[in-house]
Amino acid sequence: MHRGGMLNAALLRVLQKGEIERLDAHGQLARLPSAQDDALSARILDSGSSLEDIEARVLDHAVARANGNLSEAARLLGLTRPQLAYRQKRRHTGPADTSSPPDGPRQGSVS
C-alpha cells in the first residue's frame, strides 16, 4: 500500500473509532498525550534531573525491556535503530559530537 493509501486507511480508522489520534512516523495511529503524561512531565521537571540524565535512563530502560535488542528498543521509543545508536553514541562521547543522526531528525520530534 502506498503512503497515501496508508494515510487514508488510518484516517478511516480514526473516524470509525470516533477518536482523535495522530499518525506516527510509520503511518500507524499513536495516542495523544494524556493527563498522566502531563503529570509525569511535571514530576520529571520537579525532580531536578537534567534532560541528559532523563534521556539516559529512558534509553537504558528501553534497551533492558527489549532484552538488549536495539531494534526493538528503538521501536519502543518511536525511533529508528540508527537514531537510537546516534543517541547512545552522543551520550558516551559527550556534547562535542553534534553531527546529525544518520537518517536525520524525526519529523515533529525534539532532539
C-alpha positions in Angstrom: 0.0 0.0 0.0 1.4 3.4 -0.9 1.8 6.2 1.6 -1.5 7.9 0.6 -3.4 4.7 1.0 -1.9 4.2 4.4 -2.9 7.7 5.4 -6.5 7.2 4.1 -6.8 3.8 5.9 -5.5 5.4 9.1 -7.9 8.3 8.9 -10.8 5.9 8.2 -9.8 4.0 11.4 -9.8 7.3 13.4 -13.3 8.2 12.0 -14.6 4.7 12.8 -13.3 4.8 16.3 -14.6 8.3 16.9 -11.3 9.3 18.5 -8.8 12.0 17.5 -5.3 10.5 17.3 -2.2 11.2 15.2 0.0 9.2 12.9 3.5 8.2 14.0 6.5 8.1 11.6 5.4 4.6 10.4 1.9 5.7 9.4 0.4 4.0 12.5 -2.0 5.6 14.8 -0.4 6.8 18.0 -2.2 8.0 21.1 -2.1 11.6 22.1 -0.6 12.7 25.4 -2.9 12.3 28.3 -3.2 13.9 31.7 -1.0 11.2 33.1 1.7 12.2 30.6 1.4 15.8 31.8 1.7 14.7 35.4 4.7 12.6 34.6 6.3 15.6 32.8 5.7 17.8 35.9 7.3 15.2 38.2 10.3 14.9 35.9 10.7 18.7 36.0 10.3 18.8 39.8 13.0 16.0 40.2 15.8 18.4 39.3 17.3 15.8 36.9 18.9 17.1 33.7 17.4 16.2 30.3 20.5 14.2 29.6 20.0 12.1 32.7 16.4 11.5 31.9 17.2 10.5 28.3 20.0 8.2 29.5 17.6 6.5 31.9 14.9 6.1 29.3 17.3 4.7 26.8 18.6 2.2 29.4 15.1 1.1 30.3 14.1 0.6 26.7 17.2 -1.5 26.0 16.6 -3.5 29.1 12.9 -4.0 28.3 13.9 -5.2 24.8 16.4 -7.7 26.3 19.3 -5.9 24.6 17.6 -5.9 21.2 18.4 -2.4 19.9 15.9 -2.6 17.0 13.1 -3.4 19.5 14.3 -0.8 21.9 14.2 1.8 19.1 10.6 0.8 18.3 9.6 1.2 21.9 11.0 4.7 21.8 9.5 5.6 18.4 13.0 5.9 16.9 14.8 4.2 14.1 17.7 1.9 15.1 20.3 4.4 13.7 18.7 7.2 15.7 18.9 5.1 18.9 22.6 4.3 18.1 23.3 8.0 17.5 21.8 9.0 20.8 23.8 6.3 22.6 27.0 7.3 20.9 26.3 11.0 21.7 25.7 10.1 25.3 29.0 8.3 25.5 31.1 10.8 23.5 29.7 13.9 25.1 28.1 17.1 23.8 31.0 17.9 21.4 29.6 15.4 18.9 26.8 17.4 17.4 26.5 15.7 14.0 23.1 14.8 12.8 21.6 11.4 13.3 22.3 9.0 10.3 18.8 9.3 8.9 18.1 12.9 10.1 15.8 14.2 12.8 12.4 12.7 13.1 9.7 15.0 11.8 7.9 16.7 14.7 10.4 15.4 17.3 12.7 17.4 19.5 16.3 16.2 19.6 
